[in-house]
């Protein structure tokens, strides 16, 4: 469950009994994840939120870093069906 408060959001992991404070960018990625998007779609969605170029390596790197943290915390599990093919 995600609850926003100003520029931050609180993510409650009921399964593990943990609370995570997310910055605005991580909260946006979390909300985009809820739709079952691929990493490429997440990057495009985040770029749209901030009015940036979806091809920007910084946007891609931010999404990858946030997803890695979510995976490390056990908040998301990659769905092989949604993995973007390597170009």
C-alpha positions in Angstrom: 0.0 0.0 0.0 1.4 3.4 -1.0 0.5 6.6 0.8 1.8 9.9 -0.5 2.8 12.8 1.8 4.2 15.8 0.0 7.3 14.9 -2.0 7.6 11.5 -0.3 5.5 8.4 -0.1 5.2 5.7 2.5 5.1 2.1 1.2 3.8 -0.4 3.7 5.0 -4.0 3.1 2.3 -5.8 5.1 3.8 -9.2 4.2 7.1 -8.5 5.9 5.8 -5.9 8.4 8.0 -3.1 7.1 7.5 0.5 6.1 9.6 2.1 3.4 9.9 5.9 2.7 10.1 6.5 -1.0 11.2 9.7 -2.7 9.0 11.1 -5.5 10.8 9.3 -8.3 10.7 5.9 -6.5 7.0 6.4 -5.8 6.3 7.1 -9.5 8.2 4.0 -10.5 6.2 2.0 -7.8 2.9 3.2 -9.2 4.0 2.4 -12.8 5.1 -1.1 -11.6 1.6 -1.8 -10.4 0.4 -1.9 -14.0 2.8 -4.8 -14.9 5.0 -2.6 -17.1 8.3 -3.7 -18.6 11.5 -1.8 -17.7 11.3 0.0 -21.0 7.7 1.1 -20.3 8.7 2.2 -16.8 11.5 4.3 -18.3 9.0 5.9 -20.8 6.4 6.5 -18.1 9.0 8.1 -15.7 10.3 10.2 -18.5 6.8 11.4 -19.2 6.2 12.4 -15.6 9.3 14.6 -15.6 9.1 15.8 -19.2 12.4 14.1 -20.1 13.7 12.1 -23.1 12.8 8.4 -22.6 16.0 7.5 -24.4 18.1 9.3 -21.7 20.5 7.0 -20.0 20.0 8.8 -16.7 16.3 8.0 -16.8 17.0 4.4 -17.6 19.7 4.2 -14.9 17.4 5.7 -12.3 14.7 3.1 -13.2 17.1 0.2 -13.1 18.5 1.4 -9.7 15.1 1.8 -8.2 14.0 -1.6 -9.5 17.1 -3.2 -8.1 16.4 -1.8 -4.7 12.8 -2.9 -4.9 14.0 -6.5 -5.8 16.6 -6.4 -3.0 13.9 -5.5 -0.5 11.6 -8.2 -1.8 9.0 -5.7 -2.9 8.9 -6.9 -6.5 9.7 -10.1 -8.3 10.6 -9.8 -12.0 8.1 -11.4 -14.3 10.1 -13.1 -17.1 7.2 -12.4 -19.5 7.8 -8.7 -19.0 11.5 -8.6 -19.4 12.6 -6.4 -22.3 14.7 -8.3 -24.8 18.3 -7.3 -25.1 18.9 -5.3 -28.2 
